[in-house]
Amino acid sequence: MRCGRRLRVTDQLPSPIPSPLPDPPPGFAPHFRSSPLTDAWEPLYSKREGDVLTIGVLIAAPHTNARGMAHGGLIAALADNAVGLACVLSEAGAAAGVGGIVTVSLTCDFTGTARIGDWLEIRAQPVRVGRTLAFGEARVMAGDRLIARASAVFSVPPKP
């Protein structure tokens, strides 16, 4: 019995997603906020519809765990980012003069999986934004499948 050809270190592995990347769905533009944590996950996209902020990403190998599924840490970090920004950018956040906020609590419930090639959307919205605390939630979708829910509480620092 003969085995298939072995890959050498110098062999090119097949790309897990098409190159160049397909365009994001309509309404999405490159995400306006970057950070050292999310730089490795680029390109990220976002769109705003009223108080709802959606962050989108096409799942690729750098977003996955050892089983090829979107990593829970990626989902939690993007949910934290999206919910916090949704609170700051909301009408209530603008009215209260909320600038930067700090995460106090983040809860994620994972209900499904996303795999390489899936378009992932984190749809976040504020629940309540006050002078000292802000509350928000997100639904994480892979296509039309709910794969996670998140809720977060943020501290609103006092104005200088």
C-alpha positions as a Markdown table, in Angstrom:
| # | Residue | x | y | z |
|---|---|---|---|---|
| 1 | Met | 0.0 | 0.0 | 0.0 |
| 2 | Arg | 1.3 | 3.4 | -0.9 |
| 3 | Cys | 0.5 | 6.7 | 0.9 |
| 4 | Gly | -0.1 | 10.0 | -0.8 |
| 5 | Arg | 2.7 | 12.5 | -1.3 |
| 6 | Arg | 3.9 | 14.1 | 1.9 |
| 7 | Leu | 4.1 | 17.9 | 2.2 |
| 8 | Arg | 7.4 | 19.5 | 2.7 |
| 9 | Val | 7.8 | 22.6 | 4.9 |
| 10 | Thr | 8.4 | 24.6 | 1.7 |
| 11 | Asp | 5.2 | 23.3 | 0.0 |
| 12 | Gln | 2.3 | 25.8 | -0.3 |
| 13 | Leu | -0.8 | 24.7 | 1.6 |
| 14 | Pro | -4.1 | 25.3 | -0.1 |
| 15 | Ser | -5.6 | 28.7 | 1.0 |
| 16 | Pro | -8.5 | 28.2 | 3.4 |
| 17 | Ile | -10.4 | 31.1 | 1.9 |
| 18 | Pro | -10.5 | 32.6 | -1.6 |
| 19 | Ser | -7.9 | 35.2 | -2.5 |
| 20 | Pro | -8.6 | 38.0 | -3.0 |
| 21 | Leu | -11.2 | 38.2 | -0.2 |
| 22 | Pro | -14.8 | 38.5 | -1.5 |
| 23 | Asp | -16.5 | 41.9 | -0.9 |
| 24 | Pro | -18.4 | 42.2 | 2.4 |
| 25 | Pro | -22.2 | 42.3 | 2.2 |
| 26 | Pro | -23.8 | 45.6 | 1.3 |
| 27 | Gly | -23.6 | 48.4 | 3.8 |
| 28 | Phe | -20.4 | 47.2 | 5.4 |
| 29 | Ala | -17.2 | 49.3 | 5.3 |
| 30 | Pro | -13.7 | 48.7 | 6.8 |
| 31 | His | -14.1 | 48.9 | 10.6 |
| 32 | Phe | -13.4 | 52.4 | 11.9 |
| 33 | Arg | -11.7 | 51.3 | 15.1 |
| 34 | Ser | -8.6 | 49.2 | 15.4 |
| 35 | Ser | -6.6 | 47.9 | 18.3 |
| 36 | Pro | -3.5 | 45.8 | 18.8 |
| 37 | Leu | -5.8 | 42.8 | 19.7 |
| 38 | Thr | -7.9 | 43.0 | 16.6 |
| 39 | Asp | -5.1 | 43.8 | 14.1 |
| 40 | Ala | -4.4 | 40.1 | 13.6 |
| 41 | Trp | -8.0 | 39.5 | 12.7 |
| 42 | Glu | -8.2 | 42.1 | 9.9 |
| 43 | Pro | -10.0 | 42.7 | 7.7 |
| 44 | Leu | -12.9 | 43.6 | 10.0 |
| 45 | Tyr | -16.0 | 45.5 | 8.7 |
| 46 | Ser | -18.7 | 47.4 | 10.4 |
| 47 | Lys | -22.0 | 49.2 | 9.7 |
| 48 | Arg | -24.4 | 51.3 | 11.7 |
| 49 | Glu | -28.2 | 51.3 | 11.5 |
| 50 | Gly | -29.5 | 53.6 | 14.2 |
| 51 | Asp | -28.2 | 52.5 | 17.5 |
| 52 | Val | -27.3 | 49.0 | 16.2 |
| 53 | Leu | -23.6 | 48.5 | 15.4 |
| 54 | Thr | -22.6 | 45.4 | 13.5 |
| 55 | Ile | -19.1 | 44.1 | 13.1 |
| 56 | Gly | -18.5 | 41.6 | 10.4 |
| 57 | Val | -15.6 | 39.3 | 9.5 |
| 58 | Leu | -15.1 | 36.4 | 7.1 |
| 59 | Ile | -13.8 | 33.5 | 9.2 |
| 60 | Ala | -10.3 | 32.4 | 8.2 |
| 61 | Ala | -7.7 | 30.3 | 9.8 |
| 62 | Pro | -6.4 | 33.0 | 12.2 |
| 63 | His | -9.9 | 33.2 | 13.7 |
| 64 | Thr | -10.2 | 29.5 | 14.6 |
| 65 | Asn | -9.4 | 27.0 | 17.3 |
| 66 | Ala | -7.7 | 23.6 | 16.7 |
| 67 | Arg | -10.9 | 22.1 | 15.4 |
| 68 | Gly | -11.4 | 24.8 | 12.7 |
| 69 | Met | -14.3 | 26.6 | 14.4 |
| 70 | Ala | -14.4 | 30.3 | 15.2 |
| 71 | His | -12.6 | 30.6 | 18.5 |
| 72 | Gly | -14.8 | 31.6 | 21.5 |
| 73 | Gly | -12.1 | 34.2 | 22.4 |
| 74 | Leu | -12.6 | 35.9 | 19.0 |
| 75 | Ile | -16.3 | 36.0 | 19.5 |
| 76 | Ala | -16.1 | 37.3 | 23.0 |
| 77 | Ala | -13.6 | 40.0 | 22.1 |
| 78 | Leu | -15.5 | 41.2 | 19.1 |
| 79 | Ala | -18.8 | 41.2 | 21.1 |
| 80 | Asp | -17.1 | 43.3 | 23.8 |
| 81 | Asn | -15.8 | 45.7 | 21.1 |
| 82 | Ala | -19.2 | 45.9 | 19.3 |
| 83 | Val | -21.4 | 46.3 | 22.4 |
| 84 | Gly | -19.1 | 49.0 | 23.9 |
| 85 | Leu | -19.0 | 51.0 | 20.7 |
| 86 | Ala | -22.7 | 50.7 | 20.3 |
| 87 | Cys | -23.2 | 52.1 | 23.8 |
| 88 | Val | -20.8 | 55.0 | 23.2 |
| 89 | Leu | -22.2 | 55.8 | 19.7 |
| 90 | Ser | -25.9 | 55.5 | 20.7 |
| 91 | Glu | -28.2 | 58.5 | 21.0 |
| 92 | Ala | -28.2 | 58.0 | 24.8 |
| 93 | Gly | -24.4 | 57.8 | 24.8 |
| 94 | Ala | -24.1 | 61.0 | 22.8 |
| 95 | Ala | -26.7 | 62.8 | 25.0 |
| 96 | Ala | -24.9 | 61.8 | 28.2 |
| 97 | Gly | -21.5 | 62.8 | 26.6 |
| 98 | Val | -20.1 | 59.3 | 27.1 |
| 99 | Gly | -16.6 | 59.0 | 25.7 |
| 100 | Gly | -14.5 | 55.9 | 26.4 |
| 101 | Ile | -16.0 | 53.2 | 28.6 |
| 102 | Val | -14.5 | 50.3 | 30.5 |
| 103 | Thr | -15.9 | 46.7 | 30.5 |
| 104 | Val | -17.1 | 45.6 | 34.0 |
| 105 | Ser | -18.7 | 42.4 | 33.0 |
| 106 | Leu | -19.1 | 40.4 | 29.8 |
| 107 | Thr | -21.2 | 37.2 | 29.5 |
| 108 | Cys | -21.3 | 35.0 | 26.4 |
| 109 | Asp | -23.6 | 32.1 | 25.7 |
| 110 | Phe | -22.4 | 30.0 | 22.8 |
| 111 | Thr | -25.2 | 28.3 | 20.9 |
| 112 | Gly | -23.5 | 27.2 | 17.7 |
| 113 | Thr | -20.4 | 27.3 | 15.6 |
| 114 | Ala | -18.9 | 29.1 | 12.6 |
| 115 | Arg | -16.3 | 27.6 | 10.3 |
| 116 | Ile | -13.7 | 28.9 | 7.8 |
| 117 | Gly | -15.5 | 30.7 | 5.0 |
| 118 | Asp | -18.5 | 31.7 | 7.1 |
| 119 | Trp | -19.5 | 35.4 | 7.3 |
| 120 | Leu | -19.8 | 36.3 | 11.0 |
| 121 | Glu | -21.8 | 39.3 | 12.2 |
| 122 | Ile | -21.9 | 40.7 | 15.7 |
| 123 | Arg | -25.0 | 42.8 | 16.0 |
| 124 | Ala | -24.8 | 45.0 | 19.1 |
| 125 | Gln | -27.1 | 47.5 | 20.6 |
| 126 | Pro | -27.3 | 49.5 | 23.9 |
| 127 | Val | -29.9 | 48.5 | 26.4 |
| 128 | Arg | -29.4 | 51.5 | 28.8 |
| 129 | Val | -26.7 | 54.1 | 28.9 |
| 130 | Gly | -26.4 | 56.2 | 32.1 |
| 131 | Arg | -24.0 | 58.6 | 33.8 |
| 132 | Thr | -22.0 | 55.8 | 35.6 |
| 133 | Leu | -23.0 | 52.5 | 33.9 |
| 134 | Ala | -23.9 | 51.4 | 30.4 |
| 135 | Phe | -25.6 | 48.1 | 29.5 |
| 136 | Gly | -25.7 | 46.4 | 26.0 |
| 137 | Glu | -26.2 | 43.2 | 24.2 |
| 138 | Ala | -25.3 | 41.4 | 21.0 |
| 139 | Arg | -26.4 | 38.6 | 18.8 |
| 140 | Val | -23.6 | 36.8 | 16.9 |
| 141 | Met | -24.8 | 35.3 | 13.6 |
| 142 | Ala | -23.1 | 33.0 | 11.1 |
| 143 | Gly | -25.4 | 33.5 | 8.1 |
| 144 | Asp | -28.9 | 33.1 | 9.5 |
| 145 | Arg | -27.7 | 30.9 | 12.4 |
| 146 | Leu | -27.4 | 32.3 | 15.9 |
| 147 | Ile | -24.1 | 31.1 | 17.3 |
| 148 | Ala | -23.8 | 33.2 | 20.4 |
| 149 | Arg | -25.4 | 35.9 | 22.6 |
| 150 | Ala | -23.5 | 38.4 | 24.7 |
| 151 | Ser | -24.4 | 40.9 | 27.3 |
| 152 | Ala | -22.1 | 43.5 | 28.8 |
| 153 | Val | -21.9 | 46.1 | 31.5 |
| 154 | Phe | -19.5 | 49.0 | 31.2 |
| 155 | Ser | -18.3 | 51.6 | 33.6 |
| 156 | Val | -18.6 | 55.2 | 32.4 |
| 157 | Pro | -15.7 | 57.2 | 33.7 |
| 158 | Pro | -16.5 | 60.6 | 35.2 |
| 159 | Lys | -16.0 | 63.6 | 33.0 |
| 160 | Pro | -12.7 | 65.5 | 33.6 |
